[in-house]
Amino acid sequence: MANDGIDAIGIVTHKTQSQAKSGSGSTVHYSLSYSFAIPDDPYVKGMQDVGKTLYDSVSEGAEITVRYIPTDPLINVADPTNRNTNF
């Protein structure tokens, strides 16, 4: 399955930053919502937790690379070149 994914251009539709408290500390979580087009559907949505570097480097409306499984585009990942993906 390592070579089954297809890359598409996605558009960041929303950025979310949240803070979770645990014990005496807290953790900040960053996520991106995005959409991308495939031959059978012009508007597939995705959402993914991302690192601070990617989060800070894009703005809403920015283009990002999205890799998806053609038989199930809801299985997708943003910024696949910087992630360990199995597709």
C-alpha positions as CSV (number, residue, x, y, z in Angstrom):
1,M,0.0,0.0,0.0
2,A,3.0,2.3,0.2
3,N,2.6,3.5,-3.4
4,D,-1.2,3.6,-3.6
5,G,-1.7,7.2,-2.5
6,I,-2.4,10.0,-4.9
7,D,-1.4,13.6,-4.3
8,A,-3.8,16.5,-4.7
9,I,-3.7,20.2,-4.0
10,G,-5.7,21.1,-0.9
11,I,-6.9,24.4,0.4
12,V,-6.6,25.2,4.2
13,T,-10.2,26.1,5.3
14,H,-9.6,26.5,9.0
15,K,-6.9,26.5,11.6
16,T,-7.5,25.5,15.2
17,Q,-5.3,25.8,18.2
18,S,-6.4,24.3,21.6
19,Q,-4.7,23.8,24.9
20,A,-5.2,20.8,27.1
21,K,-4.2,20.9,30.8
22,S,-2.7,17.8,32.4
23,G,-1.4,17.7,35.9
24,S,0.8,20.8,36.4
25,G,1.5,21.4,32.7
26,S,-0.4,21.9,29.5
27,T,-0.1,20.8,25.9
28,V,-1.0,22.9,22.8
29,H,-2.6,21.0,19.9
30,Y,-2.7,22.4,16.4
31,S,-5.0,21.2,13.6
32,L,-5.8,22.1,10.1
33,S,-9.1,21.6,8.2
34,Y,-8.8,21.5,4.4
35,S,-10.6,20.5,1.3
36,F,-9.4,19.0,-2.0
37,A,-10.8,17.9,-5.3
38,I,-10.7,14.4,-6.8
39,P,-12.1,13.3,-10.2
40,D,-15.4,12.1,-8.7
41,D,-15.9,14.8,-6.1
42,P,-14.8,18.4,-6.2
43,Y,-15.1,18.9,-2.4
44,V,-13.5,16.3,-0.2
45,K,-12.9,17.5,3.4
46,G,-10.1,16.5,5.8
47,M,-8.9,17.5,9.2
48,Q,-5.6,16.6,10.8
49,D,-3.5,17.4,13.9
50,V,-0.2,18.9,12.7
51,G,3.0,20.2,14.3
52,K,3.5,23.8,15.2
53,T,5.9,24.4,12.3
54,L,3.4,23.5,9.6
55,Y,0.6,25.2,11.5
56,D,2.6,28.5,11.7
57,S,3.7,28.2,8.0
58,V,0.2,28.2,6.4
59,S,-2.8,30.5,6.6
60,E,-6.4,29.9,5.8
61,G,-6.7,29.8,2.0
62,A,-3.2,28.5,1.5
63,E,-2.5,25.5,-0.7
64,I,-1.1,22.3,0.8
65,T,-0.4,18.9,-0.5
66,V,-2.8,16.2,0.4
67,R,-2.3,12.5,-0.2
68,Y,-5.4,10.2,-0.4
69,I,-6.3,6.6,-1.1
70,P,-8.2,6.6,-4.5
71,T,-10.7,3.9,-3.3
72,D,-11.5,5.8,-0.1
73,P,-10.5,9.6,-0.3
74,L,-11.7,10.1,3.3
75,I,-8.4,8.4,4.1
76,N,-6.0,11.3,3.5
77,V,-3.1,13.1,5.1
78,A,-1.9,16.7,4.8
79,D,1.7,17.4,4.1
80,P,2.7,13.8,3.3
81,T,6.3,14.6,2.5
82,N,6.9,15.5,6.2
83,R,4.9,12.6,7.6
84,N,5.4,8.9,7.9
85,T,2.5,7.6,5.8
86,N,1.7,4.1,4.7
87,F,0.2,5.2,1.4
